[in-house]
Amino acid sequence: MQSFKIIVEKHADGYVAYPLGLKGVVVGEGDSREEAVADATSAIEFHIETFGREVVETDEHVLDVFVEEAGIAV
């Protein structure tokens, strides 16, 4: 069993979730945080089943996650 940190973003129309520590793109979505995390968890399992354990980044585990803001002129 391996734990993955999952980033959850709140948008006007729902939630989007994606894991850290995987090679490739894995995304989940839902009307609640819980639904988005459950969808992402299912997607992680499918991704590993489909592409094998080599998609799991084992060299460095993500210890913590921070959200910061940067003001950029666009």
PyMOL Python script that loads the backbone (N, CA, C, O; Angstrom):
from pymol import cmd

cmd.read_pdbstr("""\
ATOM      1  N   MET A   1       0.858  -1.184   0.000  1.00  0.00           N
ATOM      2  CA  MET A   1       0.000   0.000   0.000  1.00  0.00           C
ATOM      3  C   MET A   1       0.893   1.232   0.000  1.00  0.00           C
ATOM      4  O   MET A   1       1.853   1.310   0.766  1.00  0.00           O
ATOM      5  N   GLN A   2       0.577   2.187  -0.855  1.00  0.00           N
ATOM      6  CA  GLN A   2       1.313   3.454  -0.910  1.00  0.00           C
ATOM      7  C   GLN A   2       0.329   4.605  -0.842  1.00  0.00           C
ATOM      8  O   GLN A   2      -0.737   4.561  -1.457  1.00  0.00           O
ATOM      9  N   SER A   3       0.686   5.624  -0.099  1.00  0.00           N
ATOM     10  CA  SER A   3      -0.155   6.821  -0.008  1.00  0.00           C
ATOM     11  C   SER A   3       0.290   7.841  -1.043  1.00  0.00           C
ATOM     12  O   SER A   3       1.478   7.984  -1.328  1.00  0.00           O
ATOM     13  N   PHE A   4      -0.688   8.547  -1.600  1.00  0.00           N
ATOM     14  CA  PHE A   4      -0.414   9.627  -2.543  1.00  0.00           C
ATOM     15  C   PHE A   4      -1.023  10.906  -2.003  1.00  0.00           C
ATOM     16  O   PHE A   4      -2.133  10.889  -1.470  1.00  0.00           O
ATOM     17  N   LYS A   5      -0.317  12.002  -2.134  1.00  0.00           N
ATOM     18  CA  LYS A   5      -0.894  13.301  -1.816  1.00  0.00           C
ATOM     19  C   LYS A   5      -1.724  13.715  -3.024  1.00  0.00           C
ATOM     20  O   LYS A   5      -1.273  13.604  -4.164  1.00  0.00           O
ATOM     21  N   ILE A   6      -2.933  14.190  -2.770  1.00  0.00           N
ATOM     22  CA  ILE A   6      -3.841  14.583  -3.843  1.00  0.00           C
ATOM     23  C   ILE A   6      -4.178  16.057  -3.679  1.00  0.00           C
ATOM     24  O   ILE A   6      -4.632  16.487  -2.619  1.00  0.00           O
ATOM     25  N   ILE A   7      -3.954  16.817  -4.728  1.00  0.00           N
ATOM     26  CA  ILE A   7      -4.296  18.232  -4.773  1.00  0.00           C
ATOM     27  C   ILE A   7      -5.763  18.338  -5.178  1.00  0.00           C
ATOM     28  O   ILE A   7      -6.191  17.696  -6.137  1.00  0.00           O
ATOM     29  N   VAL A   8      -6.531  19.140  -4.453  1.00  0.00           N
ATOM     30  CA  VAL A   8      -7.935  19.345  -4.787  1.00  0.00           C
ATOM     31  C   VAL A   8      -8.153  20.832  -5.039  1.00  0.00           C
ATOM     32  O   VAL A   8      -7.838  21.669  -4.193  1.00  0.00           O
ATOM     33  N   GLU A   9      -8.691  21.147  -6.198  1.00  0.00           N
ATOM     34  CA  GLU A   9      -8.992  22.535  -6.561  1.00  0.00           C
ATOM     35  C   GLU A   9     -10.506  22.727  -6.568  1.00  0.00           C
ATOM     36  O   GLU A   9     -11.245  21.891  -7.087  1.00  0.00           O
ATOM     37  N   LYS A  10     -10.957  23.836  -5.988  1.00  0.00           N
ATOM     38  CA  LYS A  10     -12.385  24.168  -6.023  1.00  0.00           C
ATOM     39  C   LYS A  10     -12.620  25.159  -7.152  1.00  0.00           C
ATOM     40  O   LYS A  10     -11.972  26.204  -7.220  1.00  0.00           O
ATOM     41  N   HIS A  11     -13.549  24.824  -8.034  1.00  0.00           N
ATOM     42  CA  HIS A  11     -13.922  25.681  -9.147  1.00  0.00           C
ATOM     43  C   HIS A  11     -15.403  26.018  -9.020  1.00  0.00           C
ATOM     44  O   HIS A  11     -16.112  25.412  -8.216  1.00  0.00           O
ATOM     45  N   ALA A  12     -15.864  26.963  -9.795  1.00  0.00           N
ATOM     46  CA  ALA A  12     -17.271  27.374  -9.733  1.00  0.00           C
ATOM     47  C   ALA A  12     -18.229  26.222 -10.030  1.00  0.00           C
ATOM     48  O   ALA A  12     -19.335  26.181  -9.492  1.00  0.00           O
ATOM     49  N   ASP A  13     -17.810  25.294 -10.878  1.00  0.00           N
ATOM     50  CA  ASP A  13     -18.700  24.201 -11.284  1.00  0.00           C
ATOM     51  C   ASP A  13     -18.348  22.856 -10.645  1.00  0.00           C
ATOM     52  O   ASP A  13     -18.868  21.826 -11.077  1.00  0.00           O
ATOM     53  N   GLY A  14     -17.488  22.837  -9.639  1.00  0.00           N
ATOM     54  CA  GLY A  14     -17.164  21.587  -8.963  1.00  0.00           C
ATOM     55  C   GLY A  14     -15.712  21.538  -8.512  1.00  0.00           C
ATOM     56  O   GLY A  14     -15.053  22.570  -8.388  1.00  0.00           O
ATOM     57  N   TYR A  15     -15.222  20.333  -8.269  1.00  0.00           N
ATOM     58  CA  TYR A  15     -13.873  20.116  -7.761  1.00  0.00           C
ATOM     59  C   TYR A  15     -13.070  19.273  -8.738  1.00  0.00           C
ATOM     60  O   TYR A  15     -13.607  18.390  -9.407  1.00  0.00           O
ATOM     61  N   VAL A  16     -11.777  19.559  -8.810  1.00  0.00           N
ATOM     62  CA  VAL A  16     -10.839  18.788  -9.619  1.00  0.00           C
ATOM     63  C   VAL A  16      -9.731  18.315  -8.688  1.00  0.00           C
ATOM     64  O   VAL A  16      -9.252  19.080  -7.851  1.00  0.00           O
ATOM     65  N   ALA A  17      -9.322  17.054  -8.829  1.00  0.00           N
ATOM     66  CA  ALA A  17      -8.287  16.494  -7.962  1.00  0.00           C
ATOM     67  C   ALA A  17      -7.247  15.765  -8.806  1.00  0.00           C
ATOM     68  O   ALA A  17      -7.579  15.116  -9.798  1.00  0.00           O
ATOM     69  N   TYR A  18      -5.986  15.882  -8.398  1.00  0.00           N
ATOM     70  CA  TYR A  18      -4.924  15.165  -9.098  1.00  0.00           C
ATOM     71  C   TYR A  18      -3.815  14.810  -8.112  1.00  0.00           C
ATOM     72  O   TYR A  18      -3.525  15.578  -7.195  1.00  0.00           O
ATOM     73  N   PRO A  19      -3.198  13.647  -8.305  1.00  0.00           N
ATOM     74  CA  PRO A  19      -2.180  13.181  -7.374  1.00  0.00           C
ATOM     75  C   PRO A  19      -0.788  13.702  -7.730  1.00  0.00           C
ATOM     76  O   PRO A  19      -0.509  14.071  -8.870  1.00  0.00           O
ATOM     77  N   LEU A  20       0.056  13.717  -6.731  1.00  0.00           N
ATOM     78  CA  LEU A  20       1.480  13.973  -6.915  1.00  0.00           C
ATOM     79  C   LEU A  20       2.196  12.629  -6.846  1.00  0.00           C
ATOM     80  O   LEU A  20       1.729  11.705  -6.180  1.00  0.00           O
ATOM     81  N   GLY A  21       3.318  12.522  -7.527  1.00  0.00           N
ATOM     82  CA  GLY A  21       4.125  11.310  -7.426  1.00  0.00           C
ATOM     83  C   GLY A  21       3.828  10.241  -8.449  1.00  0.00           C
ATOM     84  O   GLY A  21       4.192   9.080  -8.261  1.00  0.00           O
ATOM     85  N   LEU A  22       3.163  10.623  -9.545  1.00  0.00           N
ATOM     86  CA  LEU A  22       2.912   9.673 -10.629  1.00  0.00           C
ATOM     87  C   LEU A  22       3.429  10.253 -11.938  1.00  0.00           C
ATOM     88  O   LEU A  22       3.350  11.460 -12.166  1.00  0.00           O
ATOM     89  N   LYS A  23       3.952   9.394 -12.788  1.00  0.00           N
ATOM     90  CA  LYS A  23       4.326   9.801 -14.137  1.00  0.00           C
ATOM     91  C   LYS A  23       3.076   9.699 -15.003  1.00  0.00           C
ATOM     92  O   LYS A  23       2.388   8.679 -14.981  1.00  0.00           O
ATOM     93  N   GLY A  24       2.781  10.741 -15.758  1.00  0.00           N
ATOM     94  CA  GLY A  24       1.576  10.750 -16.571  1.00  0.00           C
ATOM     95  C   GLY A  24       0.521  11.638 -15.944  1.00  0.00           C
ATOM     96  O   GLY A  24       0.725  12.214 -14.875  1.00  0.00           O
ATOM     97  N   VAL A  25      -0.598  11.740 -16.618  1.00  0.00           N
ATOM     98  CA  VAL A  25      -1.676  12.624 -16.168  1.00  0.00           C
ATOM     99  C   VAL A  25      -2.810  11.792 -15.587  1.00  0.00           C
ATOM    100  O   VAL A  25      -3.332  10.885 -16.236  1.00  0.00           O
ATOM    101  N   VAL A  26      -3.182  12.116 -14.351  1.00  0.00           N
ATOM    102  CA  VAL A  26      -4.290  11.454 -13.679  1.00  0.00           C
ATOM    103  C   VAL A  26      -5.131  12.545 -13.033  1.00  0.00           C
ATOM    104  O   VAL A  26      -4.620  13.342 -12.247  1.00  0.00           O
ATOM    105  N   VAL A  27      -6.434  12.585 -13.366  1.00  0.00           N
ATOM    106  CA  VAL A  27      -7.313  13.631 -12.854  1.00  0.00           C
ATOM    107  C   VAL A  27      -8.636  13.011 -12.422  1.00  0.00           C
ATOM    108  O   VAL A  27      -9.139  12.076 -13.044  1.00  0.00           O
ATOM    109  N   GLY A  28      -9.183  13.557 -11.342  1.00  0.00           N
ATOM    110  CA  GLY A  28     -10.516  13.179 -10.896  1.00  0.00           C
ATOM    111  C   GLY A  28     -11.357  14.429 -10.758  1.00  0.00           C
ATOM    112  O   GLY A  28     -10.823  15.530 -10.629  1.00  0.00           O
ATOM    113  N   GLU A  29     -12.677  14.265 -10.784  1.00  0.00           N
ATOM    114  CA  GLU A  29     -13.551  15.417 -10.612  1.00  0.00           C
ATOM    115  C   GLU A  29     -14.812  14.994  -9.876  1.00  0.00           C
ATOM    116  O   GLU A  29     -15.140  13.810  -9.799  1.00  0.00           O
ATOM    117  N   GLY A  30     -15.513  15.988  -9.335  1.00  0.00           N
ATOM    118  CA  GLY A  30     -16.753  15.689  -8.639  1.00  0.00           C
ATOM    119  C   GLY A  30     -17.438  16.954  -8.160  1.00  0.00           C
ATOM    120  O   GLY A  30     -16.887  18.051  -8.248  1.00  0.00           O
ATOM    121  N   ASP A  31     -18.640  16.784  -7.654  1.00  0.00           N
ATOM    122  CA  ASP A  31     -19.405  17.908  -7.123  1.00  0.00           C
ATOM    123  C   ASP A  31     -18.964  18.277  -5.705  1.00  0.00           C
ATOM    124  O   ASP A  31     -19.309  19.348  -5.207  1.00  0.00           O
ATOM    125  N   SER A  32     -18.203  17.394  -5.054  1.00  0.00           N
ATOM    126  CA  SER A  32     -17.683  17.657  -3.713  1.00  0.00           C
ATOM    127  C   SER A  32     -16.208  17.252  -3.672  1.00  0.00           C
ATOM    128  O   SER A  32     -15.712  16.571  -4.569  1.00  0.00           O
ATOM    129  N   ARG A  33     -15.521  17.683  -2.618  1.00  0.00           N
ATOM    130  CA  ARG A  33     -14.117  17.276  -2.451  1.00  0.00           C
ATOM    131  C   ARG A  33     -14.012  15.763  -2.373  1.00  0.00           C
ATOM    132  O   ARG A  33     -13.131  15.156  -2.982  1.00  0.00           O
ATOM    133  N   GLU A  34     -14.924  15.163  -1.615  1.00  0.00           N
ATOM    134  CA  GLU A  34     -14.894  13.715  -1.427  1.00  0.00           C
ATOM    135  C   GLU A  34     -15.085  12.968  -2.744  1.00  0.00           C
ATOM    136  O   GLU A  34     -14.404  11.976  -3.004  1.00  0.00           O
ATOM    137  N   GLU A  35     -16.014  13.449  -3.576  1.00  0.00           N
ATOM    138  CA  GLU A  35     -16.242  12.816  -4.877  1.00  0.00           C
ATOM    139  C   GLU A  35     -15.008  12.954  -5.766  1.00  0.00           C
ATOM    140  O   GLU A  35     -14.631  12.006  -6.454  1.00  0.00           O
ATOM    141  N   ALA A  36     -14.382  14.121  -5.755  1.00  0.00           N
ATOM    142  CA  ALA A  36     -13.197  14.347  -6.580  1.00  0.00           C
ATOM    143  C   ALA A  36     -12.041  13.454  -6.133  1.00  0.00           C
ATOM    144  O   ALA A  36     -11.333  12.892  -6.968  1.00  0.00           O
ATOM    145  N   VAL A  37     -11.848  13.321  -4.821  1.00  0.00           N
ATOM    146  CA  VAL A  37     -10.780  12.465  -4.308  1.00  0.00           C
ATOM    147  C   VAL A  37     -11.070  11.000  -4.630  1.00  0.00           C
ATOM    148  O   VAL A  37     -10.160  10.266  -5.015  1.00  0.00           O
ATOM    149  N   ALA A  38     -12.313  10.565  -4.480  1.00  0.00           N
ATOM    150  CA  ALA A  38     -12.681   9.186  -4.816  1.00  0.00           C
ATOM    151  C   ALA A  38     -12.443   8.914  -6.302  1.00  0.00           C
ATOM    152  O   ALA A  38     -11.948   7.846  -6.664  1.00  0.00           O
ATOM    153  N   ASP A  39     -12.792   9.868  -7.157  1.00  0.00           N
ATOM    154  CA  ASP A  39     -12.586   9.715  -8.596  1.00  0.00           C
ATOM    155  C   ASP A  39     -11.097   9.672  -8.921  1.00  0.00           C
ATOM    156  O   ASP A  39     -10.667   8.871  -9.751  1.00  0.00           O
ATOM    157  N   ALA A  40     -10.307  10.527  -8.274  1.00  0.00           N
ATOM    158  CA  ALA A  40      -8.854  10.525  -8.490  1.00  0.00           C
ATOM    159  C   ALA A  40      -8.236   9.219  -7.994  1.00  0.00           C
ATOM    160  O   ALA A  40      -7.336   8.677  -8.635  1.00  0.00           O
ATOM    161  N   THR A  41      -8.712   8.715  -6.863  1.00  0.00           N
ATOM    162  CA  THR A  41      -8.200   7.452  -6.330  1.00  0.00           C
ATOM    163  C   THR A  41      -8.460   6.309  -7.311  1.00  0.00           C
ATOM    164  O   THR A  41      -7.586   5.478  -7.557  1.00  0.00           O
ATOM    165  N   SER A  42      -9.656   6.278  -7.860  1.00  0.00           N
ATOM    166  CA  SER A  42      -9.983   5.274  -8.871  1.00  0.00           C
ATOM    167  C   SER A  42      -9.093   5.427 -10.099  1.00  0.00           C
ATOM    168  O   SER A  42      -8.635   4.435 -10.665  1.00  0.00           O
ATOM    169  N   ALA A  43      -8.851   6.658 -10.505  1.00  0.00           N
ATOM    170  CA  ALA A  43      -7.999   6.924 -11.670  1.00  0.00           C
ATOM    171  C   ALA A  43      -6.553   6.505 -11.405  1.00  0.00           C
ATOM    172  O   ALA A  43      -5.884   5.994 -12.303  1.00  0.00           O
ATOM    173  N   ILE A  44      -6.063   6.717 -10.173  1.00  0.00           N
ATOM    174  CA  ILE A  44      -4.707   6.288  -9.813  1.00  0.00           C
ATOM    175  C   ILE A  44      -4.597   4.771  -9.943  1.00  0.00           C
ATOM    176  O   ILE A  44      -3.649   4.263 -10.542  1.00  0.00           O
ATOM    177  N   GLU A  45      -5.562   4.053  -9.384  1.00  0.00           N
ATOM    178  CA  GLU A  45      -5.554   2.592  -9.455  1.00  0.00           C
ATOM    179  C   GLU A  45      -5.564   2.116 -10.909  1.00  0.00           C
ATOM    180  O   GLU A  45      -4.810   1.215 -11.277  1.00  0.00           O
ATOM    181  N   PHE A  46      -6.421   2.725 -11.733  1.00  0.00           N
ATOM    182  CA  PHE A  46      -6.497   2.354 -13.146  1.00  0.00           C
ATOM    183  C   PHE A  46      -5.183   2.646 -13.860  1.00  0.00           C
ATOM    184  O   PHE A  46      -4.720   1.838 -14.666  1.00  0.00           O
ATOM    185  N   HIS A  47      -4.585   3.796 -13.569  1.00  0.00           N
ATOM    186  CA  HIS A  47      -3.321   4.204 -14.199  1.00  0.00           C
ATOM    187  C   HIS A  47      -2.214   3.192 -13.882  1.00  0.00           C
ATOM    188  O   HIS A  47      -1.458   2.791 -14.767  1.00  0.00           O
ATOM    189  N   ILE A  48      -2.128   2.786 -12.614  1.00  0.00           N
ATOM    190  CA  ILE A  48      -1.095   1.825 -12.224  1.00  0.00           C
ATOM    191  C   ILE A  48      -1.380   0.447 -12.822  1.00  0.00           C
ATOM    192  O   ILE A  48      -0.455  -0.228 -13.275  1.00  0.00           O
ATOM    193  N   GLU A  49      -2.644   0.020 -12.832  1.00  0.00           N
ATOM    194  CA  GLU A  49      -3.003  -1.263 -13.446  1.00  0.00           C
ATOM    195  C   GLU A  49      -2.674  -1.281 -14.934  1.00  0.00           C
ATOM    196  O   GLU A  49      -2.219  -2.292 -15.468  1.00  0.00           O
ATOM    197  N   THR A  50      -2.909  -0.144 -15.600  1.00  0.00           N
ATOM    198  CA  THR A  50      -2.711  -0.052 -17.048  1.00  0.00           C
ATOM    199  C   THR A  50      -1.240   0.037 -17.432  1.00  0.00           C
ATOM    200  O   THR A  50      -0.796  -0.648 -18.353  1.00  0.00           O
ATOM    201  N   PHE A  51      -0.475   0.882 -16.727  1.00  0.00           N
ATOM    202  CA  PHE A  51       0.896   1.167 -17.133  1.00  0.00           C
ATOM    203  C   PHE A  51       1.958   0.519 -16.245  1.00  0.00           C
ATOM    204  O   PHE A  51       3.145   0.586 -16.563  1.00  0.00           O
ATOM    205  N   GLY A  52       1.559  -0.099 -15.152  1.00  0.00           N
ATOM    206  CA  GLY A  52       2.510  -0.793 -14.291  1.00  0.00           C
ATOM    207  C   GLY A  52       3.086   0.102 -13.198  1.00  0.00           C
ATOM    208  O   GLY A  52       2.896   1.318 -13.207  1.00  0.00           O
ATOM    209  N   ARG A  53       3.792  -0.522 -12.256  1.00  0.00           N
ATOM    210  CA  ARG A  53       4.342   0.183 -11.103  1.00  0.00           C
ATOM    211  C   ARG A  53       5.424   1.186 -11.480  1.00  0.00           C
ATOM    212  O   ARG A  53       5.775   2.042 -10.667  1.00  0.00           O
ATOM    213  N   GLU A  54       5.954   1.103 -12.680  1.00  0.00           N
ATOM    214  CA  GLU A  54       7.002   2.058 -13.067  1.00  0.00           C
ATOM    215  C   GLU A  54       6.468   3.488 -13.199  1.00  0.00           C
ATOM    216  O   GLU A  54       7.265   4.422 -13.291  1.00  0.00           O
ATOM    217  N   VAL A  55       5.148   3.686 -13.211  1.00  0.00           N
ATOM    218  CA  VAL A  55       4.602   5.051 -13.245  1.00  0.00           C
ATOM    219  C   VAL A  55       4.634   5.713 -11.872  1.00  0.00           C
ATOM    220  O   VAL A  55       4.425   6.920 -11.755  1.00  0.00           O
ATOM    221  N   VAL A  56       4.899   4.915 -10.825  1.00  0.00           N
ATOM    222  CA  VAL A  56       4.987   5.467  -9.473  1.00  0.00           C
ATOM    223  C   VAL A  56       6.398   5.999  -9.273  1.00  0.00           C
ATOM    224  O   VAL A  56       7.371   5.255  -9.390  1.00  0.00           O
ATOM    225  N   GLU A  57       6.503   7.271  -8.974  1.00  0.00           N
ATOM    226  CA  GLU A  57       7.808   7.891  -8.748  1.00  0.00           C
ATOM    227  C   GLU A  57       8.293   7.488  -7.358  1.00  0.00           C
ATOM    228  O   GLU A  57       7.756   7.936  -6.345  1.00  0.00           O
ATOM    229  N   THR A  58       9.324   6.630  -7.327  1.00  0.00           N
ATOM    230  CA  THR A  58       9.789   6.096  -6.047  1.00  0.00           C
ATOM    231  C   THR A  58      11.060   6.773  -5.542  1.00  0.00           C
ATOM    232  O   THR A  58      11.446   6.579  -4.389  1.00  0.00           O
ATOM    233  N   ASP A  59      11.705   7.556  -6.380  1.00  0.00           N
ATOM    234  CA  ASP A  59      12.971   8.177  -5.966  1.00  0.00           C
ATOM    235  C   ASP A  59      12.779   9.168  -4.837  1.00  0.00           C
ATOM    236  O   ASP A  59      13.509   9.139  -3.846  1.00  0.00           O
ATOM    237  N   GLU A  60      11.813  10.033  -4.981  1.00  0.00           N
ATOM    238  CA  GLU A  60      11.567  11.047  -3.962  1.00  0.00           C
ATOM    239  C   GLU A  60      10.077  11.145  -3.700  1.00  0.00           C
ATOM    240  O   GLU A  60       9.290  11.410  -4.610  1.00  0.00           O
ATOM    241  N   HIS A  61       9.698  10.931  -2.456  1.00  0.00           N
ATOM    242  CA  HIS A  61       8.299  11.060  -2.080  1.00  0.00           C
ATOM    243  C   HIS A  61       8.012  12.511  -1.722  1.00  0.00           C
ATOM    244  O   HIS A  61       8.850  13.189  -1.128  1.00  0.00           O
ATOM    245  N   VAL A  62       6.843  12.976  -2.079  1.00  0.00           N
ATOM    246  CA  VAL A  62       6.427  14.329  -1.736  1.00  0.00           C
ATOM    247  C   VAL A  62       6.173  14.369  -0.238  1.00  0.00           C
ATOM    248  O   VAL A  62       5.326  13.636   0.272  1.00  0.00           O
ATOM    249  N   LEU A  63       6.903  15.220   0.465  1.00  0.00           N
ATOM    250  CA  LEU A  63       6.763  15.304   1.917  1.00  0.00           C
ATOM    251  C   LEU A  63       5.629  16.209   2.343  1.00  0.00           C
ATOM    252  O   LEU A  63       4.937  15.928   3.322  1.00  0.00           O
ATOM    253  N   ASP A  64       5.433  17.296   1.614  1.00  0.00           N
ATOM    254  CA  ASP A  64       4.392  18.246   1.971  1.00  0.00           C
ATOM    255  C   ASP A  64       4.029  19.050   0.739  1.00  0.00           C
ATOM    256  O   ASP A  64       4.763  19.057  -0.249  1.00  0.00           O
ATOM    257  N   VAL A  65       2.898  19.723   0.800  1.00  0.00           N
ATOM    258  CA  VAL A  65       2.419  20.526  -0.314  1.00  0.00           C
ATOM    259  C   VAL A  65       2.056  21.905   0.218  1.00  0.00           C
ATOM    260  O   VAL A  65       1.444  22.023   1.280  1.00  0.00           O
ATOM    261  N   PHE A  66       2.430  22.942  -0.511  1.00  0.00           N
ATOM    262  CA  PHE A  66       2.133  24.316  -0.108  1.00  0.00           C
ATOM    263  C   PHE A  66       1.457  25.030  -1.263  1.00  0.00           C
ATOM    264  O   PHE A  66       1.744  24.749  -2.427  1.00  0.00           O
ATOM    265  N   VAL A  67       0.575  25.937  -0.950  1.00  0.00           N
ATOM    266  CA  VAL A  67      -0.057  26.777  -1.969  1.00  0.00           C
ATOM    267  C   VAL A  67       0.421  28.198  -1.740  1.00  0.00           C
ATOM    268  O   VAL A  67       0.254  28.745  -0.650  1.00  0.00           O
ATOM    269  N   GLU A  68       1.001  28.784  -2.737  1.00  0.00           N
ATOM    270  CA  GLU A  68       1.511  30.149  -2.664  1.00  0.00           C
ATOM    271  C   GLU A  68       0.920  30.941  -3.815  1.00  0.00           C
ATOM    272  O   GLU A  68       0.464  30.367  -4.803  1.00  0.00           O
ATOM    273  N   GLU A  69       0.929  32.253  -3.687  1.00  0.00           N
ATOM    274  CA  GLU A  69       0.467  33.124  -4.774  1.00  0.00           C
ATOM    275  C   GLU A  69       1.614  33.980  -5.268  1.00  0.00           C
ATOM    276  O   GLU A  69       2.482  34.390  -4.497  1.00  0.00           O
ATOM    277  N   ALA A  70       1.603  34.245  -6.569  1.00  0.00           N
ATOM    278  CA  ALA A  70       2.576  35.128  -7.183  1.00  0.00           C
ATOM    279  C   ALA A  70       1.814  36.069  -8.111  1.00  0.00           C
ATOM    280  O   ALA A  70       1.053  35.617  -8.965  1.00  0.00           O
ATOM    281  N   GLY A  71       2.012  37.353  -7.950  1.00  0.00           N
ATOM    282  CA  GLY A  71       1.349  38.325  -8.830  1.00  0.00           C
ATOM    283  C   GLY A  71       2.112  38.465 -10.127  1.00  0.00           C
ATOM    284  O   GLY A  71       3.290  38.822 -10.125  1.00  0.00           O
ATOM    285  N   ILE A  72       1.446  38.185 -11.239  1.00  0.00           N
ATOM    286  CA  ILE A  72       2.045  38.230 -12.569  1.00  0.00           C
ATOM    287  C   ILE A  72       1.166  39.127 -13.442  1.00  0.00           C
ATOM    288  O   ILE A  72      -0.053  38.960 -13.482  1.00  0.00           O
ATOM    289  N   ALA A  73       1.784  40.069 -14.133  1.00  0.00           N
ATOM    290  CA  ALA A  73       1.035  40.909 -15.073  1.00  0.00           C
ATOM    291  C   ALA A  73       0.736  40.095 -16.324  1.00  0.00           C
ATOM    292  O   ALA A  73       1.642  39.542 -16.947  1.00  0.00           O
ATOM    293  N   VAL A  74      -0.557  40.023 -16.690  1.00  0.00           N
ATOM    294  CA  VAL A  74      -0.938  39.277 -17.912  1.00  0.00           C
ATOM    295  C   VAL A  74      -1.793  40.131 -18.800  1.00  0.00           C
ATOM    296  O   VAL A  74      -2.211  39.685 -19.868  1.00  0.00           O
TER     297      VAL A  74
END
""", "prot")
cmd.dss("prot")
cmd.show_as("cartoon", "prot")
cmd.util.cbc("prot")
cmd.orient("prot")
